[in-house]
Amino acid sequence: MRYSRQRELITDIIKNRCDHPTADMIYGSAREMEPNISLGTVYRNLKLLADEKEIITLETEDKKIHYDGDTSRHSHFICSKCGNIIDLFKPAKTPAEIEELGLSITGEKCIYYGLCNLCANETIE
């Protein structure tokens, strides 16, 4: 992948955030540092970064795409009510356990959907 100053900016924005921003959020942050950057440039670079596995994409139940700069092995939990995305760093099965089943792993993405603690408590009350 050829070097691009704008791609580097977008990558830095994603990797320096602890939340899971949407393209619009990334675009807003990028414009603060690079006022002439276009939304199309942000979208093209996000797709390229995701295709190159430099970032992770997450789709919420309302079909919004969020991005994660932490490509270490972890899962996600997405609240169906408030949309909060939580990183989970305890995987259910290891790649070795899956490969013991005769399966060959080329990548992974695990997303759980449900209610976060706050939303679950609101439902109970």
C-alpha positions as semicolon CSV with decimal commas, in nm:
position;residue;x (nm);y (nm);z (nm)
1;M;0,000;0,000;0,000
2;R;0,141;0,334;-0,106
3;Y;0,199;0,599;0,161
4;S;-0,066;0,867;0,197
5;R;-0,057;1,153;0,449
6;Q;-0,437;1,149;0,469
7;R;-0,445;0,772;0,528
8;E;-0,187;0,812;0,804
9;L;-0,405;1,080;0,965
10;I;-0,714;0,857;0,948
11;T;-0,519;0,561;1,089
12;D;-0,385;0,773;1,377
13;I;-0,734;0,898;1,460
14;I;-0,875;0,545;1,480
15;K;-0,582;0,392;1,668
16;N;-0,576;0,673;1,927
17;R;-0,944;0,638;2,020
18;C;-1,085;0,399;2,278
19;D;-1,437;0,418;2,139
20;H;-1,545;0,268;1,809
21;P;-1,609;0,569;1,583
22;T;-1,821;0,585;1,270
23;A;-1,690;0,730;0,943
24;D;-1,866;1,059;1,020
25;M;-1,694;1,081;1,359
26;I;-1,356;1,008;1,198
27;Y;-1,429;1,266;0,927
28;G;-1,508;1,529;1,192
29;S;-1,181;1,461;1,373
30;A;-0,983;1,457;1,048
31;R;-1,128;1,793;0,937
32;E;-1,002;1,953;1,259
33;M;-0,646;1,867;1,152
34;E;-0,689;1,865;0,772
35;P;-0,974;2,105;0,678
36;N;-0,964;2,012;0,307
37;I;-1,010;1,637;0,353
38;S;-1,328;1,505;0,191
39;L;-1,575;1,253;0,327
40;G;-1,510;1,042;0,016
41;T;-1,138;1,031;0,099
42;V;-1,221;0,913;0,451
43;Y;-1,452;0,639;0,323
44;R;-1,203;0,519;0,058
45;N;-0,922;0,501;0,313
46;L;-1,137;0,326;0,572
47;K;-1,224;0,058;0,315
48;L;-0,859;0,018;0,216
49;L;-0,747;-0,004;0,582
50;A;-1,018;-0,262;0,656
51;D;-0,929;-0,465;0,344
52;E;-0,563;-0,462;0,453
53;K;-0,669;-0,568;0,807
54;E;-0,516;-0,253;0,956
55;I;-0,849;-0,183;1,130
56;I;-1,160;-0,383;1,224
57;T;-1,513;-0,303;1,108
58;L;-1,816;-0,359;1,329
59;E;-2,177;-0,342;1,215
60;T;-2,444;-0,248;1,468
61;E;-2,800;-0,374;1,443
62;D;-2,907;-0,042;1,288
63;K;-2,653;-0,113;1,009
64;K;-2,405;0,159;1,111
65;I;-2,041;0,068;1,054
66;H;-1,797;0,143;1,338
67;Y;-1,420;0,108;1,327
68;D;-1,172;-0,034;1,576
69;G;-0,801;0,041;1,559
70;D;-0,717;-0,234;1,807
71;T;-0,649;-0,536;1,587
72;S;-0,537;-0,758;1,876
73;R;-0,741;-1,074;1,925
74;H;-1,066;-0,977;2,097
75;S;-1,442;-0,987;2,060
76;H;-1,707;-0,718;2,088
77;F;-2,041;-0,679;2,261
78;I;-2,288;-0,433;2,107
79;C;-2,588;-0,317;2,311
80;S;-2,904;-0,349;2,104
81;K;-3,068;-0,059;2,288
82;C;-2,806;0,217;2,335
83;G;-2,551;0,102;2,073
84;N;-2,259;0,098;2,319
85;I;-1,971;-0,117;2,195
86;I;-1,761;-0,299;2,454
87;D;-1,430;-0,476;2,390
88;L;-1,411;-0,832;2,528
89;F;-1,063;-0,972;2,567
90;K;-1,152;-1,327;2,675
91;P;-1,217;-1,534;2,362
92;A;-1,446;-1,836;2,383
93;K;-1,221;-2,065;2,178
94;T;-0,857;-2,030;2,083
95;P;-0,743;-2,075;1,723
96;A;-0,564;-2,395;1,829
97;E;-0,890;-2,541;1,965
98;I;-1,068;-2,459;1,641
99;E;-0,788;-2,600;1,425
100;E;-0,810;-2,925;1,627
101;L;-1,153;-2,963;1,465
102;G;-0,977;-2,977;1,126
103;L;-1,069;-2,619;1,036
104;S;-0,821;-2,371;0,889
105;I;-0,850;-2,015;1,022
106;T;-0,772;-1,718;0,799
107;G;-0,931;-1,450;1,020
108;E;-1,188;-1,399;1,289
109;K;-1,453;-1,158;1,407
110;C;-1,688;-1,229;1,695
111;I;-1,966;-0,987;1,786
112;Y;-2,223;-1,047;2,059
113;Y;-2,549;-0,852;2,067
114;G;-2,770;-0,795;2,369
115;L;-2,829;-0,543;2,648
116;C;-2,549;-0,374;2,840
117;N;-2,574;-0,348;3,221
118;L;-2,729;-0,001;3,213
119;C;-2,997;-0,090;2,959
120;A;-3,070;-0,425;3,125
121;N;-3,122;-0,249;3,460
122;E;-3,360;0,003;3,296
123;T;-3,565;-0,286;3,163
124;I;-3,593;-0,443;3,510
125;E;-3,708;-0,125;3,684
